[in-house]
Amino acid sequence: MSRPPVRLIACCLAALALSAAVPAADRKPDAPLVKIEKVDVVASPVGPVVMLQARNRAIPVFVDPVVAESIQAALTGGKLARPLTHDLMRSVLQAFDGKVAQVVVTLKERTYYGALTVSMGKSTKVFDSRSSDAIALAIHFKAPILVSPELLDSAGIDLQAPDARML
């Protein structure tokens, strides 16, 4: 995990507060989603933050340390001493010829959610998930992570801002 500048952390916290204050716009079911281009794990004084980056913006998602460790290992190809829950889930799905097809992250009442789409053979199911677990599994399976343009605009931090240069 990298350490961002203190001002970037302040921006993350402000974005979190702002995203809680701004009601999520109703997205039309057929409206296009934005594919997350990069995922990064950064340390903050209040705990690990997963930064979902697209279109010069980053959505900060605060996660617990175990999920951060799993995501970081998946991003870097690292191996942990013992398999974590996400490693187990990946192994189980792969044993049954399953895979994570995509993840859609949404925000409702200050809480991020993940819609985890799993395909097994000809069957596809969508599961409600913590956003952090869904993100971890998407990275393990190299599956796309998607967000609405409205979420990216309302909760995203401008990466071109001077405070975000170290991200």
C-alpha positions, 0 to 999 in steps of 0.5 A, a space after each residue: 500500500 502506498 501512502 498518499 499526501 495528507 491533503 489527498 486523505 482530506 479530499 477522500 474524506 470530503 468526497 465520502 461526506 459529499 457522496 453521503 450528502 448528494 442523493 444518488 441519481 436514478 440511473 436508467 436501466 439501459 444507461 451505460 456504465 463506466 468501466 474502472 480503469 485502475 484500482 489502487 490500495 492506499 493507506 490512510 489514518 482511518 484505514 485502507 482505502 481502495 481507489 477506483 479510478 476512471 476518467 481522471 476521477 477516483 472513488 474512495 472505498 474504505 475497506 477493512 485491512 484483511 480485504 485490503 491485503 487480499 486486493 493488494 495481493 491480487 493486484 500485485 500477483 503476490 501470495 499470502 502465507 494462508 489463503 484468505 476468503 477471496 482466495 477460497 471463493 476463487 478456488 471454489 468457483 474455479 473448481 465448478 468452472 465458475 467465474 466472476 463476470 463483472 461487478 457493479 458498485 453502487 452507493 445507497 445511503 452512505 454505503 457502497 454495495 457490490 452486485 457480483 455477477 457469477 457465471 457457471 456454465 450456462 447459468 449466470 446469477 447476480 449476488 448482493 455483496 459488500 463492495 469490498 468483497 466484490 472488488 476483491 473477487 473481480 480483481 482475482 478473476 480480472 473481471 470488469 468493475 463498473 460504476 454509474 457516471 453519476 456515482 463517478 461524478 458525485 463520489 469521485 475525486 478529481 485526479 487532476 487536482 493538485 492534491 491528487 498528484 501523488 495518487 
